[in-house]
């Protein structure tokens, strides 16, 4: 295996809307950093703070790659 995709497994990141928004930002930024440091080895499935639809829409507009 040469390339891996980073993602958050079950139960996900939703522990209340505010906490999920913060956690989504943190895990997406950490995954993006890892992908930038090792671009041939890691990709990222971004996390969205669902069921917080408004927060998920805002997060989906935030780029996580360079």
ROLO-747877 format. One line per field, with one value per atom (N, C-alpha, C): x negated, y, z negated; atom name; residue in one letter; residue number from 1. Coordinates in Angstrom, 1 decimal, decimal comma. Layout:
N
px: [X:...] $
py: [Y:...] $
pz: [Z:...] $
atom: [CA:...] $
rest: [A:...] $
nr: [NUM:...] $
# end
This chain:
66
px: [-0,8:0,0:-0,9:-0,7:-1,5:-0,8:0,6:1,3:2,5:2,7:3,8:4,7:6,0:6,9:7,3:7,0:7,4:8,8:9,5:10,9:11,2:12,2:12,7:13,7:13,5:14,4:15,6:16,5:17,6:17,2:17,8:19,1:19,0:17,8:17,7:17,4:17,7:17,3:18,4:19,7:20,8:21,0:20,6:20,9:21,5:22,5:23,1:22,6:23,4:23,1:21,8:21,6:20,3:19,1:19,2:18,0:17,7:18,8:18,6:17,9:18,3:17,7:16,2:15,9:14,4:13,7:14,2:13,6:13,4:14,4:14,3:13,1:13,1:12,0:10,6:10,5:9,2:8,8:9,7:9,3:9,0:9,8:9,5:8,2:7,9:6,6:5,4:5,6:4,5:4,3:5,4:5,3:4,7:5,1:4,5:3,0:2,6:1,2:0,5:1,0:0,3:0,3:1,3:1,3:0,3:0,1:-0,9:-2,3:-2,5:-3,8:-4,2:-3,2:-3,4:-2,4:-2,5:-1,4:-1,3:-2,3:-2,2:-1,7:-1,6:-1,2:0,1:0,7:1,9:2,9:4,1:5,2:6,2:7,3:8,2:9,6:10,5:11,9:12,2:12,6:12,9:14,1:14,1:15,2:16,1:17,4:18,4:19,2:19,6:20,2:21,7:22,1:23,5:24,0:25,2:26,4:26,5:25,5:25,5:25,3:26,4:26,4:25,7:26,0:25,4:23,9:23,4:22,0:21,4:22,0:21,5:21,4:22,3:22,2:21,0:20,8:19,7:18,4:18,3:17,1:16,8:17,8:17,6:17,1:17,2:16,6:15,2:14,7:13,3:12,4:11,4:10,5:9,6:9,3:8,4:7,1:7,0:5,7:5,0:3,7:3,0:3,5] $
py: [-1,2:0,0:1,2:2,1:3,3:4,6:4,6:5,8:5,4:6,2:6,0:7,3:7,1:8,2:8,3:9,5:9,7:10,0:9,5:9,8:9,5:10,1:9,8:8,7:7,7:6,5:6,8:5,9:5,9:6,0:6,9:7,5:8,9:9,3:10,6:11,7:12,9:14,1:14,8:14,4:15,2:14,9:15,9:15,9:17,2:17,6:18,9:19,8:20,8:21,6:22,3:23,1:23,8:23,0:21,9:21,0:20,3:20,0:19,3:20,3:21,5:22,5:22,7:22,8:22,9:21,6:20,5:19,2:19,0:19,3:19,2:20,1:21,3:22,2:21,6:21,1:20,6:19,3:18,4:17,2:17,4:18,3:18,6:19,4:20,3:21,0:20,0:19,1:18,1:17,2:16,7:15,9:16,6:17,9:18,6:18,8:19,1:19,3:18,0:16,8:15,6:15,3:15,7:15,5:16,5:17,7:18,6:18,1:17,5:17,0:15,8:15,0:13,7:13,5:14,4:14,4:13,1:12,3:11,0:9,9:10,2:9,1:9,2:10,4:10,6:11,5:11,1:11,9:12,1:12,8:13,2:13,2:12,5:12,6:13,6:14,8:15,9:15,5:15,9:15,7:16,9:16,6:17,7:17,5:18,6:18,4:18,1:17,1:16,7:16,1:16,3:16,9:18,4:19,1:20,6:21,0:21,2:21,5:22,8:23,9:25,2:25,1:24,4:24,2:23,4:22,4:21,5:22,3:23,1:23,9:24,9:25,5:26,4:25,7:24,5:23,7:23,2:22,9:22,4:23,4:24,7:25,8:26,1:25,5:25,8:24,8:25,3:24,3:23,7:22,4:21,7:21,2:21,6:21,2:22,5:22,4:23,6:24,1] $
pz: [0,0:0,0:0,0:0,9:1,0:0,6:0,7:0,3:-0,6:-1,6:-2,6:-2,6:-2,9:-3,0:-4,5:-5,0:-6,4:-6,6:-7,6:-7,8:-9,3:-9,8:-11,2:-11,2:-12,0:-12,0:-13,0:-13,0:-13,9:-15,3:-16,2:-16,0:-15,4:-14,8:-14,2:-15,1:-14,8:-15,6:-16,2:-16,1:-16,7:-18,1:-19,0:-20,4:-20,8:-20,0:-20,2:-19,1:-18,6:-17,4:-17,6:-18,7:-18,9:-18,9:-19,7:-19,8:-18,5:-17,7:-16,4:-15,4:-15,5:-14,6:-14,9:-16,1:-16,5:-16,2:-16,4:-16,2:-14,7:-13,9:-12,4:-11,9:-12,4:-12,0:-12,4:-13,6:-14,1:-13,3:-13,1:-12,4:-10,9:-10,3:-8,9:-8,7:-9,6:-9,5:-9,8:-10,7:-11,0:-9,8:-9,2:-8,0:-6,9:-6,7:-5,6:-5,8:-7,0:-7,3:-6,9:-7,4:-7,1:-5,6:-4,8:-3,4:-2,7:-3,2:-2,7:-2,9:-4,1:-4,5:-3,7:-3,4:-2,7:-1,5:-0,5:0,5:1,3:1,4:2,2:1,3:0,0:-0,9:-1,5:-1,7:-2,4:-1,7:-1,7:-1,2:-2,4:-2,2:-3,3:-2,9:-3,6:-3,6:-4,6:-4,3:-5,2:-6,1:-7,4:-8,3:-8,3:-8,4:-8,5:-9,8:-10,4:-11,7:-11,6:-10,9:-10,7:-12,0:-12,4:-11,7:-11,8:-12,2:-12,2:-10,7:-10,0:-8,6:-8,3:-9,1:-8,9:-9,1:-10,1:-10,4:-9,3:-8,8:-7,7:-6,4:-6,1:-4,9:-5,0:-6,1:-6,3:-6,2:-6,8:-6,8:-5,4:-4,6:-3,3:-2,3:-2,7:-1,9:-2,2:-3,3:-3,8:-3,1:-2,4:-1,8:-2,8:-2,6:-3,5:-2,8:-1,6:-0,9:-0,3:-0,1:0,4:1,7] $
atom: [N:CA:C:N:CA:C:N:CA:C:N:CA:C:N:CA:C:N:CA:C:N:CA:C:N:CA:C:N:CA:C:N:CA:C:N:CA:C:N:CA:C:N:CA:C:N:CA:C:N:CA:C:N:CA:C:N:CA:C:N:CA:C:N:CA:C:N:CA:C:N:CA:C:N:CA:C:N:CA:C:N:CA:C:N:CA:C:N:CA:C:N:CA:C:N:CA:C:N:CA:C:N:CA:C:N:CA:C:N:CA:C:N:CA:C:N:CA:C:N:CA:C:N:CA:C:N:CA:C:N:CA:C:N:CA:C:N:CA:C:N:CA:C:N:CA:C:N:CA:C:N:CA:C:N:CA:C:N:CA:C:N:CA:C:N:CA:C:N:CA:C:N:CA:C:N:CA:C:N:CA:C:N:CA:C:N:CA:C:N:CA:C:N:CA:C:N:CA:C:N:CA:C:N:CA:C:N:CA:C:N:CA:C:N:CA:C:N:CA:C:N:CA:C:N:CA:C:N:CA:C] $
rest: [X:X:X:X:X:X:X:X:X:X:X:X:X:X:X:X:X:X:X:X:X:X:X:X:X:X:X:X:X:X:X:X:X:X:X:X:X:X:X:X:X:X:X:X:X:X:X:X:X:X:X:X:X:X:X:X:X:X:X:X:X:X:X:X:X:X:X:X:X:X:X:X:X:X:X:X:X:X:X:X:X:X:X:X:X:X:X:X:X:X:X:X:X:X:X:X:X:X:X:X:X:X:X:X:X:X:X:X:X:X:X:X:X:X:X:X:X:X:X:X:X:X:X:X:X:X:X:X:X:X:X:X:X:X:X:X:X:X:X:X:X:X:X:X:X:X:X:X:X:X:X:X:X:X:X:X:X:X:X:X:X:X:X:X:X:X:X:X:X:X:X:X:X:X:X:X:X:X:X:X:X:X:X:X:X:X:X:X:X:X:X:X:X:X:X:X:X:X] $
nr: [1:1:1:2:2:2:3:3:3:4:4:4:5:5:5:6:6:6:7:7:7:8:8:8:9:9:9:10:10:10:11:11:11:12:12:12:13:13:13:14:14:14:15:15:15:16:16:16:17:17:17:18:18:18:19:19:19:20:20:20:21:21:21:22:22:22:23:23:23:24:24:24:25:25:25:26:26:26:27:27:27:28:28:28:29:29:29:30:30:30:31:31:31:32:32:32:33:33:33:34:34:34:35:35:35:36:36:36:37:37:37:38:38:38:39:39:39:40:40:40:41:41:41:42:42:42:43:43:43:44:44:44:45:45:45:46:46:46:47:47:47:48:48:48:49:49:49:50:50:50:51:51:51:52:52:52:53:53:53:54:54:54:55:55:55:56:56:56:57:57:57:58:58:58:59:59:59:60:60:60:61:61:61:62:62:62:63:63:63:64:64:64:65:65:65:66:66:66] $
# end
